[in-house]
């Protein structure tokens, strides 16, 4: 466990250093090198990890969510042409995914409060759409913490889980807050030397991230540094951490789709990344727009999954077993959630069932 914690801490430190040194370059290179690849690997991970949940939700619900996601992709592609109407459609469809997911993944006692919060948030998003999209991007970047938190249930002791989870809270919350209050002002840089040929002075990248409403250049630089840091941690978590520490998460997926092996998924990811890299190099703004639209499903499919994790609450007795069947640590009782069992870890389950 010491090696895991030390390596994660080293990654956090490195991501913070490069993000502060040149936030614009960090954002651009992250999108260019890992943007598409991380989306492919994330979809593979959640498809395997939550295969039981998907079966529990049922095909009609999954088809409905898929239809809504397709609508979101179309709205985002058209957003550059039609402007605000396209943005409004995307916002409405995004909240529709939340609304239809609530009764499927939360317990009945949680429905009313979840729908009220969804309605309030939807009104605010339609009132301030620019801030909505900025908030969604930041929330998506830190949403990976929920999946890492879920993975940490595999750690062998209560103490190791607490330390590891504290580390996640540190990079996702504490460090961004410290940057925003000015603790790192002396080290923040916006130099674009490494990516000048792609984005010029970086004004377009900065404007797309800051949305500060004129509060001042320093506040904008802080927001940019926070975004660069969170983006880097988000990308590295999906591209490095989960493939390294949860390679068996996609066992159920490979059991049902034996042709979709890990090697082929990586090949698909690298090929798609290469195609988009060419587009990004030739026209960065256009490339980012198309890439965001076509990879947006990986962000929206998180919604029912995150709701299931939040609604499931602590662990069931079955989940207190390790992937090898041993009881580890202390078990945690579960709340009233109809899909709690379906959301239980499926690490290696497909291959084990195939051998029975």
Buried (B, 14 or more C-beta within 10 A) or exposed (E): EEEBEEBBEEBBEEBBEBBBBBBBBBBBBBBBBBBBBBBBBBBBBBBBBBBBBBEBBEEEBBEBBEEBBEBBBBBBBBBEEEEEEBBBBBBBBBBBBBBBBBBBBBBEEBEEEBBEEBEEBBEEBBEEBEEBBBBBBBEBBBBBBBBBBBBBBBBEEEEBBEBBBEBBEEBBEEBBEBBBEEEBEEEBBBEBEEBBEBBEEBEBBBEBBBBBEEEEEEBBBBBBBBBBBBBBBBBBBBBBBBBEBBEBBBBBBBBEEEEBEBEEBBEBBEEBBEEBBEBBEEEBBEBBBBBBBBBBBBBBBBBBBBBBBBBBBEBBEEBBBBBEEEEBBEBBEBBEBBBBBBBBBBBBBBEBEEEE
